[in-house]
């Protein structure tokens, strides 16, 4: 087995890949290599389970032979077919074109990576539905492997903690350097509360500025420390705009915290509004603040949500169970014939033409918009000139009358 990843830096997506790889090696007899496609100046993050894996650079992996090679991010698909493998697959944790603006070329490249001749494995039902719709009738079924939780790290308490008094303890998680994580909005919402609160920001960023509004900032912590932080808070506040199946609220559930989240893709996998958490609207700082105020003032509601969160956590699969399903998925991929090159070619050409058409429309729209703005600027400049000339003419008559009156007074 080979999993291609750009690096081993701290991120939720890389952590999921390493955990799956470790489970396959430790429990299912797989010989697993993590193939690093980029060189990094920063030291690798000490993910647990790495000791069971081969971590090899891309050049070395090109000389190896694999039964199955798996890309884990659209950019790693660039090197996927450089490896010699009997079968190729892609582990999709989000529709990655959404991470880019419409005019950015990476958006098209990320979308076209979904047309490659690979079998797909993913972690969320919404991604299953999207990929199967994109593949169309007769396409391969997408294999679903739900993300598990390390229950030996996130050890749930026997009952939801009771917090009858004191400030509402809010944990905000995410990188402030990634706009779609909504860290700034979350801190603004917590800061707009009327009730007493304490806010902790947990970020994977080892350095860099963070938005104001947190009472405490914790950087780049291991899983064990994250478990302690979740257990010390009442609410995980996560206002992401783009997610695959985000883990922090679910990890918080395991430690007895509830959550307040946006209706981002993936939240429907486990968040139930009014049962184990609360779902708030987009771009609604005031409404989110009022929801947090409600949880701070109604401690019975807060406790009911935390109890529901803990029940959800107990029913959620462990990383060991999730690893067993990943092993089944990969064995199935290894046993099946490769995808039809004709079907793949037709789909790739069709989507390339569609993306080019969209790109051309964006270019035309940008040109038209630029022209309209230029015309508006020129028209406004003309209007300002006309107004100033009119104002001068309107003022000149009274000035002449005043000057005439002063002259007449001096002559008399």
Phi, psi and omega per residue, in radians:
X1 nan 2.484 2.992
X2 -2.314 2.224 2.948
X3 -1.867 2.121 3.094
X4 -1.580 2.201 3.065
X5 -2.399 2.555 -3.099
X6 -1.103 -0.680 -3.047
X7 -2.794 -3.059 3.059
X8 -2.127 0.728 3.064
X9 -1.412 2.794 -3.087
X10 -1.184 2.028 3.009
X11 -2.836 2.728 -3.141
X12 -1.101 -0.715 -3.112
X13 -1.125 -0.763 3.111
X14 -1.145 -0.681 3.120
X15 -1.048 -0.692 3.111
X16 -1.110 -0.768 -3.133
X17 -1.083 -0.818 -3.120
X18 -1.102 -0.698 3.141
X19 -1.116 -0.781 3.099
X20 -1.061 -0.804 -3.121
X21 -1.067 -0.725 -3.141
X22 -1.134 -0.746 3.115
X23 -1.088 -0.725 3.127
X24 -1.084 -0.699 -3.109
X25 -1.290 -0.733 -3.032
X26 -1.359 -0.625 -2.921
X27 -2.018 -0.254 -2.985
X28 -2.243 0.201 3.005
X29 1.294 0.310 3.108
X30 -1.479 2.526 2.989
X31 -1.732 1.835 -2.906
X32 -1.958 2.307 3.029
X33 -2.029 2.336 2.945
X34 -1.644 2.025 -3.090
X35 -1.729 2.043 -3.113
X36 -1.582 2.129 -3.038
X37 -1.628 -0.183 3.129
X38 -2.347 2.615 3.022
X39 -1.545 2.410 -3.094
X40 -2.119 2.447 3.063
X41 -1.333 -0.569 -3.116
X42 -1.311 2.600 3.088
X43 -1.179 2.615 3.116
X44 -1.137 2.572 3.052
X45 -1.313 2.486 -3.084
X46 -1.442 1.222 3.073
X47 -1.134 2.479 3.089
X48 -1.246 2.527 3.130
X49 1.632 -0.130 -3.127
X50 -1.091 -0.456 -3.105
X51 -1.154 -0.268 3.139
X52 -1.637 0.028 -2.996
X53 -2.117 2.741 2.958
X54 -1.600 2.160 3.055
X55 -1.845 1.950 -3.009
X56 -2.240 2.547 3.031
X57 -1.267 2.833 -3.072
X58 -1.053 -0.704 -3.108
X59 -1.052 -0.687 3.111
X60 -1.219 -0.689 -3.120
X61 -1.136 -0.493 3.123
X62 -1.104 -0.377 -3.132
X63 -1.639 0.040 -3.102
X64 -1.801 2.938 3.114
X65 -2.168 2.327 -3.071
X66 -2.212 2.682 2.990
X67 -1.350 -0.762 3.121
X68 -2.418 2.326 3.030
X69 -2.048 2.360 -2.997
X70 -2.218 2.149 2.968
X71 -1.432 2.646 -3.079
X72 -2.215 0.106 -3.129
X73 -2.886 2.579 -2.987
X74 -1.010 -0.595 -3.138
X75 -1.238 -0.484 3.084
X76 -1.285 -0.289 3.040
X77 -1.149 -0.371 3.077
X78 -1.043 -0.598 -3.085
X79 -1.800 -0.029 -3.038
X80 -0.999 -0.789 -3.053
X81 -1.501 0.044 2.934
X82 -1.287 -0.372 -3.140
X83 -1.515 2.577 3.079
X84 -1.552 1.940 -3.088
X85 -2.527 2.602 3.098
X86 -1.242 -0.605 3.138
X87 -2.424 2.671 -3.141
X88 -2.182 2.497 -3.120
X89 -2.488 2.955 3.096
X90 -2.398 2.205 3.070
X91 -1.660 1.909 -3.003
X92 -1.777 2.083 3.132
X93 -1.843 -0.067 3.033
X94 -2.992 2.905 2.939
X95 -1.461 1.774 -2.818
X96 -1.343 -0.231 3.048
X97 -1.126 -0.345 -3.135
X98 -1.249 -0.206 3.132
X99 -1.372 -0.066 -3.040
X100 -2.190 2.716 3.088
X101 -1.279 2.722 -3.070
X102 -0.970 -0.596 -3.078
X103 -1.490 -0.080 -3.114
X104 -1.422 2.313 -3.095
X105 -1.115 -0.467 3.118
X106 -1.068 -0.472 -3.131
X107 -1.105 -0.783 3.116
X108 -1.141 -0.751 -3.124
X109 -1.087 -0.736 3.134
X110 -1.127 -0.657 3.130
X111 -1.194 -0.733 -3.104
X112 -1.210 -0.379 3.089
X113 -1.082 -0.353 3.126
X114 -1.363 -0.087 3.118
X115 -1.722 0.015 -3.094
X116 -1.186 2.726 -3.126
X117 -1.348 1.279 -3.104
X118 -2.341 2.826 2.935
X119 -1.618 2.465 -3.085
X120 -1.769 2.394 2.961
X121 -2.160 2.373 -3.133
X122 -2.498 2.990 -2.969
X123 -1.897 -0.107 -3.048
X124 -2.388 2.536 -3.108
X125 -1.152 -0.610 -3.123
X126 -1.128 -0.570 3.093
X127 -1.248 -0.659 3.054
X128 -0.968 -0.869 -3.102
X129 -1.077 -0.762 -3.117
X130 -1.126 -0.813 -3.102
X131 -1.146 -0.698 3.134
X132 -1.205 -0.584 3.060
X133 -1.180 -0.683 3.118
X134 -1.161 -0.650 3.140
X135 -1.252 -0.487 3.096
X136 1.420 3.094 -3.134
X137 -1.047 2.418 3.123
X138 1.498 -0.063 3.116
X139 -1.319 2.861 3.132
X140 -1.142 2.505 3.039
X141 -1.177 2.463 3.089
X142 -1.476 2.340 -3.096
X143 -1.550 2.252 -3.039
X144 -1.817 2.098 3.079
X145 -2.244 1.823 -3.108
X146 -1.185 2.456 3.075
X147 -1.142 2.277 3.050
X148 -1.601 2.979 3.108
X149 -2.046 2.409 3.117
X150 -1.280 1.627 -3.012
X151 -1.334 -0.181 3.019
X152 -1.450 -0.249 3.056
X153 -1.731 -0.903 3.120
X154 -1.597 1.345 -3.060
X155 -1.468 1.991 -3.048
X156 -1.249 2.509 3.027
X157 -1.236 2.802 -3.132
X158 -1.135 -0.468 3.121
X159 -2.583 2.779 3.134
X160 -1.112 2.311 3.106
X161 -1.059 2.578 3.129
X162 -1.789 2.195 3.107
X163 -2.196 1.620 -3.056
X164 -1.490 -0.363 -3.070
X165 -2.613 3.050 -3.127
X166 1.626 2.937 3.136
X167 -1.134 2.651 3.045
X168 -1.209 2.180 -3.082
X169 -1.641 1.937 -3.007
X170 -1.943 2.277 3.067
X171 -1.960 2.157 3.056
X172 -1.873 2.244 -3.102
X173 -2.128 2.398 3.047
X174 2.526 2.908 3.114
X175 -1.509 2.175 3.089
X176 -1.231 -0.239 -3.123
X177 -1.502 -0.103 3.109
X178 -1.962 1.907 -2.968
X179 -1.035 -0.691 -3.035
X180 -1.298 -0.043 3.040
X181 -1.354 -0.273 3.027
X182 1.208 0.450 -3.106
X183 -1.139 -0.773 3.129
X184 -1.059 -0.745 3.122
X185 -1.127 -0.687 3.139
X186 -1.127 -0.766 3.122
X187 -1.155 -0.632 3.103
X188 -1.143 -0.707 3.134
X189 -1.142 -0.767 3.108
X190 -1.109 -0.652 3.135
X191 -1.216 -0.371 -3.138
X192 -1.532 0.045 3.121
X193 -1.166 2.601 3.014
X194 -1.568 -0.575 -3.122
X195 -1.350 2.808 3.114
X196 -1.166 2.464 -3.135
X197 -2.658 2.784 2.936
X198 -2.262 2.366 -2.980
X199 -2.141 2.229 3.065
X200 -2.036 2.233 3.039
X201 -1.771 2.163 3.055
X202 -1.934 2.062 -3.062
X203 -2.220 2.513 3.060
X204 -1.347 -0.156 -3.111
X205 -1.242 2.146 3.129
X206 -1.259 -0.423 -3.133
X207 -2.666 3.077 -3.134
X208 1.881 2.766 -3.131
X209 -1.302 2.651 3.050
X210 -2.213 2.691 3.104
X211 -1.081 2.678 3.083
X212 -1.266 2.791 3.063
X213 2.153 -0.140 3.124
X214 -1.739 2.399 3.043
X215 -1.318 -0.468 3.139
X216 -2.539 2.432 3.080
X217 -2.087 2.169 -3.141
X218 -2.057 2.252 -3.040
X219 -1.972 2.400 2.908
X220 0.774 1.217 -3.093
X221 -1.861 2.608 3.085
X222 -1.283 2.981 -3.069
X223 -1.007 -0.726 -3.117
X224 -1.049 -0.717 3.109
X225 -1.228 -0.625 3.074
X226 -1.075 -0.709 3.111
X227 -1.040 -0.750 3.122
X228 -1.108 -0.702 -3.130
X229 -1.163 -0.762 3.083
X230 -1.024 -0.762 -3.106
X231 -1.131 -0.425 -3.103
X232 -1.551 0.056 -3.088
X233 -2.202 2.759 3.141
X234 -1.577 -0.637 -2.965
X235 -2.373 2.362 2.925
X236 -1.706 2.043 -3.117
X237 -1.782 2.020 -3.041
X238 -2.380 1.909 -3.067
X239 -1.974 0.804 -3.131
X240 -1.141 2.677 3.040
X241 -1.803 -0.421 -3.139
X242 -2.381 2.180 3.058
X243 -2.606 2.802 2.970
X244 -1.645 -1.250 2.940
X245 -2.560 1.564 -2.947
X246 -1.174 2.428 -3.021
X247 -1.580 -0.580 -3.005
X248 -0.957 -0.832 3.106
X249 -1.045 -0.666 3.139
X250 -1.169 -0.706 3.049
X251 -1.097 -0.687 3.062
X252 -1.067 -0.680 3.074
X253 -0.959 -0.739 -3.095
X254 -1.117 -0.442 -3.124
X255 -1.757 0.169 3.034
X256 1.612 0.231 3.088
X257 -1.720 2.632 2.988
X258 -1.670 -2.966 -3.108
X259 -2.530 2.739 2.922
X260 -2.205 2.074 -3.008
X261 -2.397 2.809 2.944
X262 -1.388 2.856 3.097
X263 -1.386 0.874 -3.122
X264 -1.241 2.660 3.107
X265 -0.968 2.328 -3.119
X266 1.785 -0.389 -3.125
X267 -1.143 -0.511 -3.082
X268 -1.228 -0.174 3.104
X269 -1.136 -0.516 -3.086
X270 -2.623 -0.236 -3.120
X271 -1.526 2.229 3.082
X272 -2.101 1.996 -3.059
X273 -1.052 2.221 3.123
X274 1.386 -0.049 3.141
X275 -1.919 -0.926 3.111
X276 -2.228 -0.053 3.119
X277 -2.948 -3.053 3.122
X278 -2.220 2.432 3.117
X279 -1.948 2.198 -3.084
X280 -2.001 2.902 -3.095
X281 -1.331 2.861 3.055
X282 -1.247 2.561 2.981
X283 0.919 0.636 -3.099
X284 -2.130 1.328 -3.097
X285 -1.099 -0.783 -3.110
X286 -1.145 -0.766 3.131
X287 -1.115 -0.675 3.099
X288 -1.150 -0.709 3.095
X289 -1.079 -0.697 3.121
X290 -1.166 -0.614 3.091
X291 -1.129 -0.742 3.091
X292 -1.131 -0.672 3.075
X293 -1.065 -0.687 3.110
X294 -1.062 -0.777 3.139
X295 -1.179 -0.568 3.125
X296 -1.243 -0.577 -3.069
X297 -1.626 -0.498 -3.116
X298 -1.852 1.527 -3.065
X299 -1.253 -0.391 3.056
X300 -1.176 -0.750 3.088
X301 -1.106 -0.784 3.127
X302 -0.993 -0.781 -3.111
X303 -1.185 -0.651 3.123
X304 -1.119 -0.719 3.112
X305 -1.158 -0.695 3.139
X306 -1.171 -0.612 3.071
X307 -1.153 -0.737 3.085
X308 -1.121 -0.665 3.113
X309 -1.100 -0.725 -3.135
X310 -1.172 -0.627 3.085
X311 -1.150 -0.689 3.081
X312 -1.085 -0.740 -3.125
X313 -1.093 -0.708 -3.103
X314 -1.135 -0.514 -3.128
X315 -1.538 -0.112 -3.064
X316 -1.430 2.522 -3.114
X317 -1.193 2.683 3.067
X318 -1.479 2.983 3.073
X319 -1.132 -0.519 3.105
X320 -1.154 -0.759 3.112
X321 -1.158 -0.742 3.114
X322 -1.093 -0.692 3.105
X323 -1.089 -0.610 3.110
X324 -1.124 -0.696 3.110
X325 -1.212 -0.625 3.078
X326 -1.125 -0.700 3.108
X327 -1.070 -0.751 3.105
X328 -1.085 -0.738 -3.126
X329 -1.091 -0.771 -3.094
X330 -1.247 -0.622 3.069
X331 -1.137 -0.642 3.095
X332 -1.135 -0.750 3.125
X333 -1.080 -0.737 -3.126
X334 -1.125 -0.522 -3.075
X335 -1.516 -0.323 -3.056
X336 -1.504 2.754 3.028
X337 -1.221 2.731 3.133
X338 -1.182 2.834 3.127
X339 -1.110 2.730 3.127
X340 -1.222 2.170 3.135
X341 -1.141 -0.543 3.123
X342 -1.123 -0.802 -3.136
X343 -1.111 -0.722 3.137
X344 -1.130 -0.769 -3.129
X345 -1.088 -0.789 3.124
X346 -1.049 -0.789 -3.109
X347 -1.135 -0.727 -3.117
X348 -1.128 -0.790 3.118
X349 -1.104 -0.768 3.139
X350 -1.035 -0.818 -3.103
X351 -1.255 -0.555 3.072
X352 -1.105 -0.776 3.104
X353 -1.100 -0.729 3.125
X354 -1.116 -0.736 3.131
X355 -1.155 -0.659 3.093
X356 -1.127 -0.684 3.110
X357 -1.106 -0.744 3.099
X358 -1.106 -0.738 3.137
X359 -1.081 -0.712 3.121
X360 -1.136 -0.725 3.110
X361 -1.088 -0.719 3.112
X362 -1.090 -0.694 3.119
X363 -1.129 -0.776 3.114
X364 -1.096 -0.794 3.122
X365 -1.050 -0.693 3.136
X366 -1.144 -0.714 3.131
X367 -1.126 -0.788 3.130
X368 -1.099 -0.784 -3.133
X369 -1.072 -0.743 3.125
X370 -1.093 -0.724 3.112
X371 -1.127 -0.736 3.117
X372 -1.090 -0.757 3.128
X373 -1.107 -0.685 3.108
X374 -1.096 -0.788 3.122
X375 -1.069 -0.722 -3.140
X376 -1.103 -0.724 3.122
X377 -1.088 -0.744 3.136
X378 -1.162 -0.721 3.117
X379 -1.115 -0.731 -3.141
X380 -1.138 -0.675 3.097
X381 -1.081 -0.723 3.114
X382 -1.109 -0.758 3.142
X383 -1.102 -0.688 3.117
X384 -1.106 -0.723 3.122
X385 -1.097 -0.767 3.102
X386 -1.073 -0.754 -3.132
X387 -1.090 -0.770 3.139
X388 -1.106 -0.709 3.118
X389 -1.109 -0.756 3.113
X390 -1.104 -0.716 3.132
X391 -1.105 -0.686 3.118
X392 -1.107 -0.758 -3.137
X393 -1.153 -0.684 3.136
X394 -1.136 -0.626 -3.123
X395 -1.420 -0.441 -3.033
X396 -1.176 -0.614 -3.132
X397 -1.126 -0.870 3.079
X398 -1.060 -0.620 3.123
X399 -1.117 -0.749 3.131
X400 -1.092 -0.683 3.140
X401 -1.145 -0.701 3.124
X402 -1.131 -0.750 3.126
X403 -1.097 -0.723 3.111
X404 -1.092 -0.718 -3.114
X405 -1.150 -0.720 3.140
X406 -1.146 -0.701 3.138
X407 -1.133 -0.722 -3.127
X408 -1.158 -0.625 3.141
X409 -1.165 -0.683 -3.105
X410 -1.232 -0.607 3.140
X411 -1.224 -0.585 -3.141
X412 -1.349 nan nan
